[in-house]
Amino acid sequence: MKAKRRYHFVAEQIVAMIDDGTFPPNSRLPGERELSEQLGVSRVTVREAEIFLQARGAIEVRTGSGAFVLDPAKRVGSGGLAHVSAFELTEARTLFESEAAALAARHINDESLRRLESFLEKMSASDPGSERMAELADRNFHLTIAKASGNAVVHHVVEMLWRIRMEHEPVRRVYDSVCVEDADARGAEHQVILDALRERNPRAARIAMREHFRRLFESMLDVTEEQALEQIRQKASESRQRFLKIAKI
C-alpha cells in the first residue's frame, strides 16, 4: 500500500465502523493515539484520514473537543455524481467560481475575509499531515467565497463541483498530481483572489479567479501529457523486453 494512499484505507476502515454502529451518529471518535494503535498506522495517517472524512461530511472535527460522527445519510459520496473529466470540471468551475468571486466582492464581510486568510495560511503549512490539511483548506477557501456571494444556488453548485473534484477518482488523481507540483503558485494565486475581495473589486476578483483556473488548466495539460508519455515509455519497455526474450530462443 503506497504511503500517499494509506489514509484512504484508514478512512474506509473508520467509515465501515461508523456503518456497523461501532461509532454511531453524534458519538465522539477515539483520540488519534487510540485509533492509530487500533488500526496499526501512525497518528499522522489517522489525522489525514480524519481530514479527508471531514471533507466528505462523515465527521466533524471540533477544535479542542475531537472528531464527532455526523449523520451517515448526509455523507458526501460518489453516488449520483456526474462522470466527467478533470478538464470538463475545471471548465465548469471557471464559469461558476469566477462569477461567484465577483458577487462575493460586493457582499463579503470582514469575518469571511478573516476565514479566507486563515485558510490561506493552512494551505501554506508544512506540518505533518499538511497535504490533506491544505486540500481541506483549499476547499473551504472556495466554498467560503461561494457562500459570500449571497446566492444559495451558486453556493450549492460550487459544493457539487467540489464533490466531483474530491470523490470522482479519475478527476481526483489528476488534481492531486497537479496540486503536488504547484503548491507555491497555487498559494500566490489564492492571495491575489483574497486581495481583490478585500478591496471589494468585482472585476479584479473575477479576473483573479479566472487566472487561477487558466493556470490550473495548463498544469493539468502538462501532467496528463507526461502521464501519457510515461505509458508509452512503459509499453515500449515491455515490448523491448519481450523482443529480447524471443531473440534468445
Secondary structure, DSSP 4 states (H G I P E B T S, - for coil): --HHHHHHHHHHHHHHHHHTTSS-TTPBPPPHHHHHHHHTS-HHHHHHHHHHHHHHTSEEEETTTEEEEPPGGG---STT-----HHHHHHHHHHHHHHHHHHHHHH--HHHHHHHHHHHHHHT--STTHHHHHHHHHHHHHHHHHHHTT-HHHHHHHHHHHHHHHHSHHHHHHHHHHHHH-HHHHHHHHHHHHHHHHTT-HHHHHHHHHHHHHHHHHHHHHHHHHHHHHHHHHHHHHHHHHHHHHHT-
